[in-house]
Amino acid sequence: MTKEILKQKPGDSPSTPPGPARQAKMPIVSSSHLASGRSAELSEFEFGLIIASNAFNRWAVRCISAVGMKDMTITDVLVLHHINHRAREKKLADIAFILNIEDTHVVNYSLKKLQALGLVKTEKRGKEVLYSTNEAGQDVCKRYFEIREQVLVSGLSGDGTESFELSELARFLRILSGLYEQAARSATSL
């Protein structure tokens, strides 16, 4: 029995005979009850999205930790980078909107934390509070970039095709996020 399992290809189940007798590729999913009918490919994609999302979150937190910022969450990292984006001041509502975070309290908590860490400054204009990175925040973002280039970007193949492929994948993810948003609105109305 053990030898048969070792001969199997990835995706084979223990009950599927190894080799040519195998008829169809089994999708790799986290919830087989969601992988029936036309949704098998979507379930496989969603599982990939889940593990990629968790890996990205872990990477970003470990990278910012390598910069010296030990107690930051993924939301803190994303908020910091967005505030630093194009060196423009940002409003709380705009930060939450761009990062697609529904609960502005989550973003507000990160903003207070980033202020306490001395990475963000505020300016009040009328009723609005605008956030921007100070010199320390800009330095953290710069060091994050350097570590990212060294240990993550250097792992790309470097033949020039990954730019196009990553760009197309990013476009697909943006389209898919719109479909999920519409489906979420539809599910809320049921």
MDTraj code that builds the backbone (N, CA, C; nanometers):
import mdtraj as md
import numpy as np

residues = "MET THR LYS GLU ILE LEU LYS GLN LYS PRO GLY ASP SER PRO SER THR PRO PRO GLY PRO ALA ARG GLN ALA LYS MET PRO ILE VAL SER SER SER HIS LEU ALA SER GLY ARG SER ALA GLU LEU SER GLU PHE GLU PHE GLY LEU ILE ILE ALA SER ASN ALA PHE ASN ARG TRP ALA VAL ARG CYS ILE SER ALA VAL GLY MET LYS ASP MET THR ILE THR ASP VAL LEU VAL LEU HIS HIS ILE ASN HIS ARG ALA ARG GLU LYS LYS LEU ALA ASP ILE ALA PHE ILE LEU ASN ILE GLU ASP THR HIS VAL VAL ASN TYR SER LEU LYS LYS LEU GLN ALA LEU GLY LEU VAL LYS THR GLU LYS ARG GLY LYS GLU VAL LEU TYR SER THR ASN GLU ALA GLY GLN ASP VAL CYS LYS ARG TYR PHE GLU ILE ARG GLU GLN VAL LEU VAL SER GLY LEU SER GLY ASP GLY THR GLU SER PHE GLU LEU SER GLU LEU ALA ARG PHE LEU ARG ILE LEU SER GLY LEU TYR GLU GLN ALA ALA ARG SER ALA THR SER LEU".split()
xyz = np.array([
    [0.0827, -0.1193, 0.0000],
    [0.0000, 0.0000, 0.0000],
    [0.0872, 0.1258, 0.0000],
    [0.1906, 0.1323, 0.0836],
    [0.2770, 0.2490, 0.0912],
    [0.3481, 0.2737, -0.0406],
    [0.3942, 0.1663, -0.1075],
    [0.4605, 0.1824, -0.2362],
    [0.3659, 0.2387, -0.3408],
    [0.2380, 0.1980, -0.3360],
    [0.1398, 0.2506, -0.4309],
    [0.1191, 0.3997, -0.4107],
    [0.1120, 0.4438, -0.2871],
    [0.0936, 0.5857, -0.2573],
    [0.2143, 0.6657, -0.3062],
    [0.3346, 0.6134, -0.2875],
    [0.4543, 0.6834, -0.3327],
    [0.4600, 0.6961, -0.4841],
    [0.3998, 0.6010, -0.5575],
    [0.4002, 0.6057, -0.7035],
    [0.2976, 0.7048, -0.7583],
    [0.2039, 0.7483, -0.6738],
    [0.0985, 0.8375, -0.7208],
    [0.1529, 0.9759, -0.7499],
    [0.0861, 1.0419, -0.8416],
    [0.1204, 1.1790, -0.8772],
    [0.0454, 1.2741, -0.7856],
    [0.0937, 1.4012, -0.7731],
    [0.0195, 1.4998, -0.6948],
    [-0.1224, 1.5116, -0.7498],
    [-0.2201, 1.5178, -0.6606],
    [-0.3593, 1.5293, -0.7025],
    [-0.4303, 1.3950, -0.7003],
    [-0.3555, 1.2824, -0.7018],
    [-0.4178, 1.1511, -0.6913],
    [-0.4678, 1.1336, -0.5493],
    [-0.5819, 1.0699, -0.5353],
    [-0.6279, 1.0353, -0.4017],
    [-0.5851, 0.8918, -0.3757],
    [-0.5777, 0.8508, -0.2482],
    [-0.5355, 0.7140, -0.2188],
    [-0.6224, 0.6088, -0.2873],
    [-0.7491, 0.6400, -0.3160],
    [-0.8365, 0.5421, -0.3801],
    [-0.8219, 0.5412, -0.5321],
    [-0.7528, 0.6411, -0.5890],
    [-0.7333, 0.6463, -0.7335],
    [-0.6133, 0.5611, -0.7709],
    [-0.6306, 0.4687, -0.8632],
    [-0.5154, 0.3876, -0.9022],
    [-0.4071, 0.4749, -0.9641],
    [-0.2794, 0.4457, -0.9354],
    [-0.1719, 0.5258, -0.9928],
    [-0.1575, 0.5015, -1.1418],
    [-0.0909, 0.5940, -1.2098],
    [-0.0550, 0.5757, -1.3506],
    [-0.1673, 0.6021, -1.4473],
    [-0.1671, 0.5308, -1.5637],
    [-0.2588, 0.5598, -1.6737],
    [-0.4057, 0.5374, -1.6406],
    [-0.4354, 0.4568, -1.5416],
    [-0.5751, 0.4299, -1.5088],
    [-0.6456, 0.5534, -1.4535],
    [-0.5694, 0.6492, -1.4117],
    [-0.6258, 0.7727, -1.3571],
    [-0.6950, 0.8495, -1.4687],
    [-0.8237, 0.8785, -1.4552],
    [-0.9026, 0.9392, -1.5614],
    [-0.8983, 1.0916, -1.5615],
    [-0.9213, 1.1555, -1.4487],
    [-0.9320, 1.3015, -1.4454],
    [-0.8464, 1.3584, -1.3335],
    [-0.7990, 1.4802, -1.3565],
    [-0.7193, 1.5493, -1.2552],
    [-0.8097, 1.5905, -1.1400],
    [-0.7684, 1.5584, -1.0188],
    [-0.8432, 1.5977, -0.9005],
    [-0.8005, 1.7387, -0.8621],
    [-0.8954, 1.8318, -0.8470],
    [-0.8555, 1.9671, -0.8071],
    [-0.8044, 1.9686, -0.6631],
    [-0.7115, 2.0587, -0.6355],
    [-0.6589, 2.0755, -0.5008],
    [-0.7397, 2.1868, -0.4357],
    [-0.8234, 2.1500, -0.3410],
    [-0.9141, 2.2453, -0.2770],
    [-0.9116, 2.2254, -0.1259],
    [-0.9623, 2.3255, -0.0531],
    [-0.9711, 2.3110, 0.0922],
    [-1.1087, 2.2631, 0.1351],
    [-1.2072, 2.2746, 0.0455],
    [-1.3449, 2.2382, 0.0782],
    [-1.4063, 2.1620, -0.0379],
    [-1.3963, 2.0301, -0.0346],
    [-1.4432, 1.9501, -0.1477],
    [-1.5921, 1.9664, -0.1722],
    [-1.6678, 2.0007, -0.0691],
    [-1.8121, 2.0194, -0.0875],
    [-1.8433, 2.1430, -0.1728],
    [-1.7452, 2.2320, -0.1935],
    [-1.7653, 2.3490, -0.2791],
    [-1.7079, 2.3267, -0.4189],
    [-1.6494, 2.2100, -0.4428],
    [-1.5791, 2.1842, -0.5687],
    [-1.6552, 2.0872, -0.6588],
    [-1.7834, 2.1077, -0.6702],
    [-1.8592, 2.0201, -0.7591],
    [-1.9153, 2.1019, -0.8749],
    [-1.9450, 2.0337, -0.9833],
    [-2.0031, 2.1006, -1.0989],
    [-1.9074, 2.2002, -1.1621],
    [-1.9613, 2.3136, -1.2024],
    [-1.8820, 2.4162, -1.2706],
    [-1.7868, 2.4895, -1.1773],
    [-1.8021, 2.4723, -1.0476],
    [-1.7228, 2.5510, -0.9528],
    [-1.5911, 2.4859, -0.9123],
    [-1.5552, 2.3726, -0.9698],
    [-1.4313, 2.3054, -0.9289],
    [-1.3098, 2.3944, -0.9508],
    [-1.3008, 2.4587, -1.0671],
    [-1.1858, 2.5450, -1.0955],
    [-1.1846, 2.6657, -1.0029],
    [-1.3028, 2.7215, -0.9751],
    [-1.3096, 2.8357, -0.8838],
    [-1.2657, 2.7948, -0.7439],
    [-1.3069, 2.6766, -0.6991],
    [-1.2650, 2.6287, -0.5671],
    [-1.1142, 2.6095, -0.5616],
    [-1.0563, 2.5588, -0.6693],
    [-0.9116, 2.5408, -0.6744],
    [-0.8410, 2.6762, -0.6706],
    [-0.8950, 2.7733, -0.7451],
    [-0.8383, 2.9082, -0.7439],
    [-0.8505, 2.9701, -0.6047],
    [-0.9674, 2.9555, -0.5420],
    [-0.9879, 3.0137, -0.4088],
    [-0.8906, 2.9558, -0.3068],
    [-0.8635, 2.8269, -0.3161],
    [-0.7671, 2.7675, -0.2244],
    [-0.6282, 2.8274, -0.2477],
    [-0.5903, 2.8427, -0.3743],
    [-0.4625, 2.9070, -0.4062],
    [-0.4582, 3.0491, -0.3543],
    [-0.5698, 3.1208, -0.3673],
    [-0.5795, 3.2584, -0.3191],
    [-0.5641, 3.2641, -0.1668],
    [-0.6264, 3.1709, -0.0981],
    [-0.6179, 3.1658, 0.0481],
    [-0.4737, 3.1465, 0.0930],
    [-0.4071, 3.0472, 0.0356],
    [-0.2711, 3.0203, 0.0829],
    [-0.1743, 3.1291, 0.0364],
    [-0.1976, 3.1868, -0.0833],
    [-0.1118, 3.2968, -0.1292],
    [-0.1328, 3.4201, -0.0420],
    [-0.2570, 3.4478, -0.0068],
    [-0.2874, 3.5631, 0.0776],
    [-0.2207, 3.5487, 0.2142],
    [-0.2318, 3.4307, 0.2732],
    [-0.1680, 3.4088, 0.4036],
    [-0.0161, 3.4148, 0.3936],
    [0.0398, 3.3625, 0.2852],
    [0.1852, 3.3695, 0.2662],
    [0.2298, 3.5144, 0.2481],
    [0.1529, 3.5923, 0.1700],
    [0.1861, 3.7344, 0.1515],
    [0.1817, 3.8076, 0.2846],
    [0.0756, 3.7848, 0.3618],
    [0.0623, 3.8518, 0.4917],
    [0.1806, 3.8183, 0.5829],
    [0.2168, 3.6905, 0.5876],
    [0.3297, 3.6482, 0.6702],
    [0.4584, 3.7144, 0.6215],
    [0.4786, 3.7181, 0.4883],
    [0.5976, 3.7809, 0.4299],
    [0.6065, 3.9285, 0.4694],
    [0.4974, 4.0032, 0.4503],
    [0.5000, 4.1477, 0.4755],
    [0.5307, 4.1777, 0.6217],
    [0.4720, 4.1009, 0.7121],
    [0.4961, 4.1217, 0.8557],
    [0.6403, 4.0857, 0.8915],
    [0.6933, 3.9790, 0.8341],
    [0.8322, 3.9407, 0.8629],
    [0.9308, 4.0390, 0.8004],
    [0.8968, 4.0909, 0.6830],
    [0.9848, 4.1887, 0.6188],
    [0.9910, 4.3177, 0.7011],
    [0.8748, 4.3665, 0.7453],
    [0.8746, 4.4895, 0.8252],
    [0.9444, 4.4647, 0.9590],
    [0.9355, 4.3425, 1.0094],
    [1.0061, 4.3069, 1.1324],
    [1.1576, 4.3099, 1.1104],
    [1.2014, 4.2651, 0.9917],
    [1.3443, 4.2686, 0.9587],
    [1.3953, 4.4119, 0.9495],
    [1.3051, 4.5050, 0.9201],
    [1.3406, 4.6471, 0.9162],
    [1.3595, 4.6995, 1.0592],
    [1.2985, 4.6304, 1.1560],
    [1.3105, 4.6730, 1.2947],
    [1.1775, 4.7071, 1.3595],
    [1.0686, 4.6922, 1.2851],
    [0.9351, 4.7216, 1.3370],
    [0.8702, 4.5893, 1.3760],
    [0.8852, 4.5507, 1.5016],
    [0.8509, 4.4148, 1.5460],
    [0.7026, 4.3887, 1.5698],
    [0.6249, 4.4869, 1.6077],
    [0.4872, 4.4607, 1.6503],
    [0.3822, 4.5127, 1.5524],
    [0.4096, 4.5041, 1.4235],
    [0.3137, 4.5524, 1.3249],
    [0.2352, 4.4357, 1.2655],
    [0.1074, 4.4611, 1.2380],
    [0.0216, 4.3624, 1.1725],
    [0.0241, 4.3877, 1.0223],
    [-0.0367, 4.2988, 0.9467],
    [-0.0433, 4.3182, 0.8021],
    [-0.1186, 4.4469, 0.7690],
    [-0.2227, 4.4779, 0.8417],
    [-0.2971, 4.6018, 0.8165],
    [-0.2082, 4.7227, 0.8406],
    [-0.1287, 4.7203, 0.9464],
    [-0.0363, 4.8306, 0.9746],
    [0.0619, 4.8490, 0.8589],
    [0.1146, 4.7388, 0.8077],
    [0.2117, 4.7448, 0.6976],
    [0.1469, 4.8037, 0.5724],
    [0.0279, 4.7553, 0.5387],
    [-0.0412, 4.8032, 0.4188],
    [-0.0782, 4.9508, 0.4306],
    [-0.1257, 4.9904, 0.5481],
    [-0.1615, 5.1312, 0.5705],
    [-0.0377, 5.2191, 0.5589],
    [0.0732, 5.1780, 0.6203],
    [0.1966, 5.2565, 0.6130],
    [0.2405, 5.2748, 0.4674],
    [0.2442, 5.1660, 0.3912],
    [0.2875, 5.1767, 0.2512],
    [0.1929, 5.2642, 0.1698],
    [0.0629, 5.2537, 0.1970],
    [-0.0297, 5.3373, 0.1199],
    [-0.0153, 5.4855, 0.1567],
    [0.0047, 5.5141, 0.2831],
    [0.0244, 5.6542, 0.3233],
    [0.1502, 5.7100, 0.2568],
    [0.2524, 5.6277, 0.2458],
    [0.3787, 5.6706, 0.1845],
    [0.3671, 5.6837, 0.0319],
    [0.2672, 5.6175, -0.0267],
    [0.2466, 5.6137, -0.1725],
    [0.2391, 5.7539, -0.2323],
    [0.3275, 5.7830, -0.3254],
    [0.3337, 5.9091, -0.4003],
    [0.3511, 6.0328, -0.3135],
    [0.3917, 6.0133, -0.1888],
    [0.4191, 6.1243, -0.0964],
    [0.3045, 6.2252, -0.0919],
    [0.1828, 6.1734, -0.0934],
    [0.0636, 6.2600, -0.0832],
    [-0.0081, 6.2324, 0.0477],
    [-0.0689, 6.3356, 0.1022],
    [-0.1470, 6.3190, 0.2241],
    [-0.2730, 6.2396, 0.1927],
    [-0.3158, 6.1583, 0.2895],
    [-0.4317, 6.0713, 0.2687],
    [-0.5321, 6.0904, 0.3818],
    [-0.6604, 6.0771, 0.3471],
    [-0.7683, 6.0793, 0.4459],
    [-0.7999, 5.9359, 0.4872],
    [-0.8501, 5.9198, 0.6087],
    [-0.8878, 5.7886, 0.6613],
    [-0.9803, 5.7154, 0.5647],
    [-1.0848, 5.7800, 0.5189],
    [-1.1819, 5.7150, 0.4300],
    [-1.1173, 5.6698, 0.2999],
    [-1.0245, 5.7495, 0.2472],
    [-0.9571, 5.7130, 0.1219],
    [-0.8636, 5.5936, 0.1417],
    [-0.7969, 5.5885, 0.2550],
    [-0.7077, 5.4748, 0.2841],
    [-0.7906, 5.3463, 0.2906],
    [-0.9008, 5.3509, 0.3643],
    [-0.9873, 5.2330, 0.3771],
    [-1.0438, 5.1934, 0.2407],
    [-1.0827, 5.2911, 0.1599],
    [-1.1393, 5.2636, 0.0278],
    [-1.0372, 5.1966, -0.0636],
    [-0.9178, 5.2527, -0.0711],
    [-0.8140, 5.1982, -0.1597],
    [-0.7743, 5.0571, -0.1176],
    [-0.7625, 5.0331, 0.0124],
    [-0.7224, 4.9008, 0.0610],
    [-0.8406, 4.8039, 0.0702],
    [-0.9602, 4.8511, 0.0342],
    [-1.0819, 4.7697, 0.0342],
    [-1.1104, 4.7125, 0.1735],
    [-1.0936, 4.7988, 0.2745],
    [-1.1241, 4.7611, 0.4127],
    [-1.2546, 4.8282, 0.4491],
    [-1.3559, 4.7477, 0.4754],
    [-1.4907, 4.7984, 0.4986],
    [-1.5031, 4.8764, 0.6300],
    [-1.4363, 4.8281, 0.7330],
    [-1.4477, 4.8880, 0.8657],
    [-1.3383, 4.9925, 0.8857],
    [-1.3757, 5.1202, 0.8820],
    [-1.2764, 5.2271, 0.8976],
    [-1.2123, 5.2263, 1.0361],
    [-1.2779, 5.1649, 1.1348],
    [-1.2185, 5.1571, 1.2687],
    [-1.0894, 5.0764, 1.2660],
    [-1.0814, 4.9748, 1.1794],
    [-0.9605, 4.8940, 1.1665],
    [-0.8454, 4.9804, 1.1157],
    [-0.8747, 5.0623, 1.0157],
    [-0.7723, 5.1516, 0.9605],
    [-0.7355, 5.2585, 1.0622],
    [-0.8341, 5.3127, 1.1316],
    [-0.8085, 5.4152, 1.2324],
    [-0.7182, 5.3613, 1.3429],
    [-0.7399, 5.2363, 1.3830],
    [-0.6548, 5.1742, 1.4856],
    [-0.5095, 5.1672, 1.4356],
    [-0.4915, 5.1273, 1.3084],
    [-0.3565, 5.1218, 1.2520],
    [-0.2933, 5.2602, 1.2456],
    [-0.3721, 5.3598, 1.2087],
    [-0.3195, 5.4960, 1.2010],
    [-0.2706, 5.5440, 1.3371],
    [-0.3483, 5.5167, 1.4419],
    [-0.3070, 5.5549, 1.5775],
    [-0.1789, 5.4807, 1.6175],
    [-0.1706, 5.3541, 1.5802],
    [-0.0527, 5.2740, 1.6108],
    [0.0698, 5.3284, 1.5365],
    [0.0533, 5.3625, 1.4092],
    [0.1641, 5.4172, 1.3302],
    [0.2093, 5.5529, 1.3846],
    [0.1141, 5.6318, 1.4329],
    [0.1492, 5.7585, 1.4966],
    [0.2298, 5.7340, 1.6236],
    [0.1845, 5.6377, 1.7055],
    [0.2540, 5.6066, 1.8303],
    [0.3952, 5.5534, 1.8033],
    [0.4136, 5.4848, 1.6904],
    [0.5459, 5.4346, 1.6534],
    [0.6340, 5.5438, 1.5931],
    [0.5771, 5.6615, 1.5716],
    [0.6531, 5.7741, 1.5188],
    [0.6806, 5.7649, 1.3690],
    [0.5891, 5.7014, 1.2940],
    [0.6090, 5.6838, 1.1499],
    [0.5185, 5.7724, 1.0652],
    [0.4144, 5.8272, 1.1266],
    [0.3126, 5.9022, 1.0533],
    [0.2877, 6.0350, 1.1235],
    [0.2660, 6.1365, 1.0430],
    [0.2277, 6.2667, 1.0989],
    [0.0886, 6.3023, 1.0472],
    [0.0223, 6.3904, 1.1191],
    [-0.1126, 6.4318, 1.0812],
    [-0.1177, 6.5826, 1.0627],
    [-0.2143, 6.6221, 0.9828],
    [-0.2429, 6.7638, 0.9654],
    [-0.3936, 6.7777, 0.9556],
    [-0.4483, 6.8690, 1.0351],
    [-0.5931, 6.8892, 1.0345],
    [-0.6270, 7.0048, 0.9417],
    [-0.7187, 6.9784, 0.8483],
    [-0.7710, 7.0817, 0.7578],
    [-0.9220, 7.0805, 0.7688],
    [-0.9745, 7.1816, 0.8348],
    [-1.1178, 7.1832, 0.8616],
    [-1.1529, 7.0670, 0.9517],
    [-1.2494, 6.9856, 0.9063],
    [-1.2892, 6.8683, 0.9835],
    [-1.2072, 6.7444, 0.9477],
    [-1.1330, 6.7521, 0.8395],
    [-1.0559, 6.6376, 0.7914],
    [-0.9184, 6.6296, 0.8562],
    [-0.8764, 6.5069, 0.8851],
    [-0.7403, 6.4817, 0.9298],
    [-0.6685, 6.4130, 0.8150],
    [-0.5532, 6.4669, 0.7756],
    [-0.4742, 6.4108, 0.6669],
    [-0.3494, 6.3452, 0.7245],
    [-0.3159, 6.2299, 0.6688],
    [-0.2022, 6.1511, 0.7173],
    [-0.0937, 6.1451, 0.6111],
    [0.0300, 6.1515, 0.6567],
    [0.1450, 6.1354, 0.5668],
    [0.2591, 6.0746, 0.6476],
    [0.3519, 6.0132, 0.5766],
    [0.4676, 5.9567, 0.6467],
    [0.5656, 6.0691, 0.6785],
    [0.6269, 6.0591, 0.7941],
    [0.7347, 6.1519, 0.8289],
    [0.8662, 6.0899, 0.7813],
    [0.9767, 6.1495, 0.8178],
    [1.1064, 6.0988, 0.7722],
    [1.1311, 5.9557, 0.8207],
    [1.0927, 5.9258, 0.9433],
    [1.1117, 5.7901, 0.9965],
    [1.0263, 5.6893, 0.9193],
    [0.9028, 5.7263, 0.8893],
    [0.8148, 5.6382, 0.8129],
    [0.8665, 5.6149, 0.6723],
    [0.9172, 5.7197, 0.6096],
    [0.9742, 5.7064, 0.4757],
    [1.0973, 5.6165, 0.4777],
    [1.1775, 5.6287, 0.5844],
    [1.2972, 5.5450, 0.5975],
    [1.2593, 5.3975, 0.6138],
    [1.1551, 5.3681, 0.6928],
    [1.1087, 5.2304, 0.7100],
    [1.0625, 5.1744, 0.5755],
    [0.9879, 5.2523, 0.4995],
    [0.9406, 5.2076, 0.3674],
    [1.0582, 5.1825, 0.2728],
    [1.1594, 5.2673, 0.2803],
    [1.2774, 5.2511, 0.1946],
    [1.3532, 5.1231, 0.2307],
    [1.3703, 5.0987, 0.3605],
    [1.4407, 4.9771, 0.4028],
    [1.3594, 4.8521, 0.3691],
    [1.2265, 4.8606, 0.3797],
    [1.1389, 4.7496, 0.3396],
    [1.1603, 4.7194, 0.1915],
    [1.1631, 4.8236, 0.1096],
    [1.1874, 4.8084, -0.0341],
    [1.3198, 4.7366, -0.0599],
    [1.4237, 4.7776, 0.0102],
    [1.5565, 4.7170, -0.0099],
    [1.5566, 4.5688, 0.0255],
    [1.4937, 4.5336, 0.1374],
    [1.4864, 4.3928, 0.1771],
    [1.4011, 4.3153, 0.0772],
    [1.2916, 4.3753, 0.0333],
    [1.2037, 4.3116, -0.0659],
    [1.2797, 4.2825, -0.1944],
    [1.3579, 4.3782, -0.2405],
    [1.4379, 4.3588, -0.3621],
    [1.5381, 4.2455, -0.3428],
    [1.5997, 4.2425, -0.2265],
    [1.7059, 4.1453, -0.1990],
    [1.6533, 4.0022, -0.1877],
    [1.5445, 3.9826, -0.1138],
    [1.5045, 3.8450, -0.0843],
    [1.3801, 3.7966, -0.1580],
    [1.2998, 3.8866, -0.2119],
    [1.1783, 3.8446, -0.2827],
    [1.1906, 3.8654, -0.4324],
    [1.2180, 3.9875, -0.4735],
    [1.2239, 4.0195, -0.6165],
    [1.3375, 3.9436, -0.6838],
    [1.4459, 3.9227, -0.6128],
    [1.5594, 3.8511, -0.6705],
    [1.5231, 3.7065, -0.7051],
    [1.4158, 3.6546, -0.6475],
    [1.3718, 3.5184, -0.6751],
    [1.2917, 3.5034, -0.8027],
    [1.2525, 3.6159, -0.8646],
    [1.1816, 3.6071, -0.9923],
    [1.2784, 3.5592, -1.0995],
    [1.2264, 3.5013, -1.2059],
    [1.3133, 3.4376, -1.3058],
    [1.4059, 3.5350, -1.3771],
    [1.3636, 3.6587, -1.3968],
    [1.4513, 3.7570, -1.4576],
    [1.4591, 3.7530, -1.6085],
    [1.3737, 3.6722, -1.6753],
    [1.3789, 3.6664, -1.8213],
    [1.2871, 3.7697, -1.8877],
    [1.2225, 3.8527, -1.8071],
    [1.1375, 3.9589, -1.8610],
    [0.9916, 3.9192, -1.8765],
    [0.9613, 3.7895, -1.8789],
    [0.8225, 3.7470, -1.8976],
    [0.7400, 3.7614, -1.7714],
    [0.8042, 3.7582, -1.6539],
    [0.7267, 3.7634, -1.5305],
    [0.6547, 3.8963, -1.5140],
    [0.7071, 4.0050, -1.5698],
    [0.6398, 4.1349, -1.5595],
    [0.5036, 4.1293, -1.6264],
    [0.4994, 4.0746, -1.7466],
    [0.3724, 4.0631, -1.8178],
    [0.2795, 3.9678, -1.7443],
    [0.3322, 3.8534, -1.7027],
    [0.2494, 3.7549, -1.6353],
    [0.1943, 3.8098, -1.5040],
    [0.2768, 3.8772, -1.4256],
    [0.2296, 3.9352, -1.3003],
    [0.1277, 4.0450, -1.3256],
    [0.1492, 4.1239, -1.4295],
    [0.0556, 4.2301, -1.4639],
    [-0.0803, 4.1727, -1.5035],
    [-0.0792, 4.0665, -1.5836],
    [-0.2043, 4.0021, -1.6247],
    [-0.2743, 3.9375, -1.5052],
    [-0.1981, 3.8760, -1.4179],
    [-0.2547, 3.8155, -1.2986],
    [-0.3159, 3.9223, -1.2080],
    [-0.2481, 4.0347, -1.1930],
    [-0.3006, 4.1452, -1.1116],
    [-0.4318, 4.1972, -1.1705],
    [-0.4370, 4.2101, -1.3029],
    [-0.5605, 4.2549, -1.3698],
    [-0.6733, 4.1555, -1.3442],
    [-0.6438, 4.0276, -1.3553],
    [-0.7436, 3.9241, -1.3310],
    [-0.7944, 3.9306, -1.1873],
    [-0.7048, 3.9492, -1.0912],
    [-0.7459, 3.9579, -0.9510],
    [-0.8353, 4.0786, -0.9259],
    [-0.8055, 4.1912, -0.9913],
    [-0.8917, 4.3094, -0.9759],
    [-1.0315, 4.2821, -1.0324],
    [-1.0384, 4.2149, -1.1462],
    [-1.1680, 4.1801, -1.2054],
    [-1.2432, 4.0854, -1.1130],
    [-1.1731, 3.9845, -1.0633],
    [-1.2363, 3.8873, -0.9754],
    [-1.2834, 3.9518, -0.8458],
    [-1.2098, 4.0506, -0.7954],
    [-1.2527, 4.1176, -0.6721],
    [-1.3864, 4.1877, -0.6943],
    [-1.4063, 4.2431, -0.8137],
    [-1.5351, 4.3047, -0.8464],
    [-1.6485, 4.2029, -0.8468],
    [-1.6222, 4.0838, -0.8989],
    [-1.7234, 3.9775, -0.8989],
    [-1.7574, 3.9347, -0.7562],
    [-1.6546, 3.9213, -0.6715],
    [-1.6793, 3.8859, -0.5314],
    [-1.7569, 3.9966, -0.4602],
    [-1.7241, 4.1227, -0.4888],
    [-1.7970, 4.2349, -0.4265],
    [-1.9453, 4.2304, -0.4640],
    [-1.9738, 4.2080, -0.5931],
    [-2.1130, 4.2013, -0.6378],
    [-2.1821, 4.0810, -0.5762],
    [-2.1143, 3.9682, -0.5687],
    [-2.1729, 3.8488, -0.5077],
    [-2.2006, 3.8728, -0.3586],
    [-2.1120, 3.9480, -0.2915],
    [-2.1334, 3.9798, -0.1492],
    [-2.2580, 4.0659, -0.1321],
    [-2.2766, 4.1640, -0.2207],
    [-2.3990, 4.2465, -0.2143],
    [-2.5221, 4.1613, -0.2388],
    [-2.5151, 4.0723, -0.3358],
    [-2.6282, 3.9842, -0.3666],
    [-2.6599, 3.8929, -0.2487],
    [-2.5563, 3.8356, -0.1881],
    [-2.5780, 3.7446, -0.0748],
    [-2.6384, 3.8192, 0.0444],
    [-2.6016, 3.9453, 0.0613],
    [-2.6557, 4.0247, 0.1723],
    [-2.8047, 4.0479, 0.1546],
    [-2.8507, 4.0547, 0.0309],
    [-2.9929, 4.0825, 0.0058],
    [-3.0798, 3.9563, 0.0090],
    [-3.0198, 3.8395, 0.0256],
    [-3.0990, 3.7148, 0.0301],
    [-3.1715, 3.6988, 0.1619],
])
top = md.Topology()
chain = top.add_chain()
for i, resn in enumerate(residues, 1):
    res = top.add_residue(resn, chain, resSeq=i)
    for name in ("N", "CA", "C"):
        top.add_atom(name, md.element.get_by_symbol(name[0]), res)
traj = md.Trajectory(xyz[None], top)
